[in-house]
């Protein structure tokens, strides 16, 4: 009689596959922890730090999705530019603006309803992930920056240009709103 070897061992913790799994889990934990810090913090500076941590975790996830170019752009644009821009905006707020406190009129049911919706989303995504037949991505077909540039400036050039126009309009709108707020504040100070 032949003895059956039923022990199924996964990759060792300190093997290449084990370390990649640990780094992947740490990247996910970084993104989730940063998002929680950004949402739950009462201090704006801590919220921005949490947002930057979340963006860094998302960049790591892009890297694990075999897209190092998108990971680098995530780090440059969102972590480098957007987070610093928000930090500068916080520093430019005057003391009178930061002293005004907003009343929060939250319903008592807002927290439990939000938690139930989050549980429903988590359950739906879990069922979807477990029922989907996942196919491994071949390593030879990873998107390079040349392929991305050819796609953006080839068949998707109109979408690429429309996005730049929308971003330009958002910048102009932010400047107009900032100028309007500054003029109304100056009028209030002169009237007082």
N, C-alpha and C positions, 0 to 999 in steps of 0.2 A: 504494500500500500504506500502510495506516494503522499508525503506530507504537503499540505497546502500552505503556501505562504500568503496569508491574507493581509499582512501589514502593508498599508499604503502610506508611504511617507512623502510628504511634500518637499519642497526645496528647503535645504538647511538655512538657518537664519543668517549665517555669515557667508553664504554663497552669493553669486551674482544675482540670481533671481530673488533670493530672500531679501537682499539689501535694496533691490529695486522696488520690491513690494513695500518695504518699510518706508522708503523715501516717498513713494506714491501716497501711502496713508498719511504721512506727515504733511504732504502738500495739500491733501484734502482737508486735514485738520487745520492747517494754516488759513485756508480760504474760509472755512466755516467760522473759526474763531475770530478772524478779522471782521467778518460780516456781523457777528454778534456784538463785538466791541463797537463797531460803527453805529449800530442801531440802538444799543442799550446805554451808551455813555451819555452822561449829562453834560460833559465838557466837550466843546467843539474840537479842541485840539486832539483829544483822545479819540474822538470820532474820526477825524482825518487820519490819525495813525492807524486805526482799525481798518479804514478804507484802503490805505496803502498796503497793509498786510493782506487784506483780501485780494487786492489786485495782484500782489506777488504770488499768492497761491494759485490764482487763475492762470498766471503766466507759466507756472510749473505744470499745470494741467495741459496747457497748450503744448508744452514740450513733450509730455507723455503721449500726446496725440500725434506725435511725429511731425510737428510743425515748429521747428526752432525759430523760424523767421517771425511767426506770429507771437511767439513767446517773447522775443526780443522787442518787438513793437509794443507789446503790452507793457513791458518794463519801461521803455522809453516814454511812451505817450501817457499811459495812465498813472503809473507809479511816479515817473519823473515829472511830467508836465501837469497833469490834472491835480494830483495831490498837492504839489507845490503851489499851484494857482489857488486852490481852496485855502491853503495855509496863509498865503498872502492876503486873500480876501478877509480872512478872520482877523489878521493883524491890522488891516486898514479900517475896521469898524471902530467908530468912535466910542468913547466911554458912555455917552448918553444913549447910543443905540444898544449897547450891551446891557445897560441897566434896566431897560424896559423888559418886563417879563410878560410872556403870553400866558393867558389862562388856558389850561387844558380842559376841554369839555369832553372827556372820554366817557363812553358808556361803561357801565359795570360789566356788560356782556362782551365788550370788545376783545378782551384778552382770551376768554374761553372760546369765543367764536373763531378768533385767529388761530388758536392752538388746534382746534378741530379741523379747520381748513388745511393747516400745515400737515396734520396727520393724514388727512385724505390724499393730499398730494404725494406724501411720502409713500403711502400704501399703493397708490396708483403707479408711481414710478418704479416701485419695487416689483410689482406684478409684471409691469412691462419689461423690466430688465431681466427678470427670471424667465419670462416666456419667449423672449427674442432669441433666435439662433444667431449667436455672435460669430462672425468670421474674422479670423486674425488678419491684420493688414500686412501684406508683404513689405519687407524692409526696403526693397528696391524701388518702390513706388512712392517714396516720401516726397512731399511737395517741396521744391526748392524755391528760392527767391526769384529765380529766372522764370519758372513756371507760373508763379503768382503774378509777376509783372506782365507776362504775356497774356494771362487771363484778364487782368485788370485793364490793360491797354488794348486788348483785342475785342472779344465779344462782349465784355462788360464795361466798355469805356463810357457809355452813357450813364450807367449807374454810378460809376466812379466820379464823374463830373457833377452829377446831381448831388452826391453826398458833399462834395466840396462847396457847392453853392448853398446847401442847407447849413453847413457849418459857418460859412461867411455870414449868412443872415442871422444866425444865433449870436455871433460875436457883435454884429451891429446892433441887434436888439438889446443885448446886455449893456452895451455902451449907452444907448438911448435911455434905458431904464435907470442906469446909474446917474446919468446927467440930470434926468428929471427929479430923482430923489435928492440930489445935491442942491438943485435950485429950490425945491420946496422946503428943504431944511434951512437954507439961507433966508428964505422969506419968513419962516417962523421965527428965526432968531432976530431978524430986524423988527418984526412986529412985537416981540416980547420986551 
